[in-house]
Amino acid sequence: MEKDILLKFFKDHKFSYMIGIFFMLLSSYIQTLFPKILGNTVDIFKSSDFDRNSVYTNLLYILLIAAGTFAATYVWRNLVIGNARKLECYLREKLFDHFEALSPEFYNHRKTGDLIAYAINDINAVRMTFGPATSMSINGIVVCMISIYSMSNAINWQLTLLSLLPVPVMVYIMYTIGKIVKKRFRHVQETFSEISDRVNENINGIRVIKAYVQEDGEVARFQSLNNQMVEANLSMVKASAFLSPLIELCFTVSFVFNLIWGGNMVLNGNISLGDFVAFNGYLAMILAPVLSIGRVITIIQRGMASLSRLNDIMSIKPDIKDEGKIEKFPQNASIEIRNLTFIYPKADTASLHDISLTVPNGRSLGIIGKTGSGKSTLINLLLKMYNIPNGTIFFGGKDINELQLSALRDGFGLVPQDNFLFNASIADNIRFFKDIYTDEQIIQAAQDSCIYQNIMDLPNGFETILGERGVNLSGGQKQRISIARALLKDPEILILDDALSAVDTVTESEILSNLHRVRQGKTTIIIASRISAVMDADEIIVLDQGEICERGTHEQLLAEGGTYNEIYQYQFGKSSPADFCAS
């Protein structure tokens, strides 16, 4: 994570932090008054001129100390711990915003479970570091400093030094164990990422798993991952669990030294019994924060490990350059592609070779080709999902790199192959959660995409809540809802990327007829595997191995007798699959 992100948050909340820390210090100071008051009370009971009023006064002081500690603690916990929760929210928003800015290529190499771990476990660990761990550290340090000062200055410095002899040993061991905990916690997070990814994959692929009777196999694989996570956690626990018993042992030794040495000092009259009681009170007060050091170190080391992971992910820069100055997509814009060659990152061969193409405004373009021919790649480049060389793609005469990314993509309506639907109402999925569209417009878009009747047959109509990724719908219904979403936007350029593959030919024909009607004067690009989806386009191009091997109208391409004609003959039953595959 960029340092200025955290600094900005702390700067914006500096006053609440300052007030919170002030009350934290005040609370710590008030707590340290108790042992001295208690010691004075013991000495009053032992004095020959016993004064009952002095006892009552000290008891009142003790009650005031308790009340003051309560009030001050209440204030600082609301401010400091509350700010830690705000920091958690702030970081999660920054992380999500960063995820949204990253290019599709990033997600091709990242597991979903790992990304979920960043957003949940890692950010929570950072919150714990800058909340409970920080407050315990400050409170503990102040209490220890005041207690040690009171023990050495007001009672006896020699007895204080003797009682604190084990402390350097404890600090060294805690530092060593802390480094081990940090390393092992990072491994825990990585294991959590894997198990989260496995759960996500199984939920999304449950139908396939059941269809292939792979439940037992998936359970076995999950158990293996789960055991790995248990082992990783136990490894971390074994290291962190060593701290508290060690500290207790060291303090037991301190109390033994104190009882022997301090007891003799009381008997010899060097210190009073009240001073001895106060001394032990201070020593016990030191014990609490020191005992918590083990937990604090564990939390901080976890937080630092998570902060390191967040730093790594936040330091990744978006691959797509957004240096354009034009803030609005050109209206009535033609599409021009000049000598476009493209190689995917980390690929050895080009996916597109020397593509040149012009689509006048208001025209329709059909793109057809075998799997892997470069159809979807061409669309990804039109949407600038990857960096585009200057002088290769133009909209209305404007180089694609002159347009701001938001302006460019706002000019498009895309219906992708993998139709994504949200776990929300059908209406919200069509309007994409935008309130700028009326119910009438939503209904019209549904009618034009031939999904209206299917929606109305559902119990709640447009308010029907879809399952995750639209699991409650058929593939054809998902496609038509996605088409309705794109039609509602009414973009300058509409792209259907094999978006009719799951509908029957009758429905396909009706949708295409509606598109011809509602898309008058605007550009439409249809990518399809079926010739029936593109045959009425103003121009059709055939892609093969990243090159345009044929172009023309349906009739022209049939007359040429090339690849297009072969596909047509096969799809319309005039040749065998073997003939097509052999070509």
Order of alpha helices (4+ residues) and beta strands (2+ residues): alpha-alpha-alpha-alpha-alpha-alpha-alpha-alpha-alpha-alpha-alpha-alpha-alpha-alpha-alpha-beta-beta-beta-alpha-beta-beta-alpha-beta-alpha-alpha-alpha-alpha-beta-alpha-beta-beta-beta-alpha-alpha-alpha
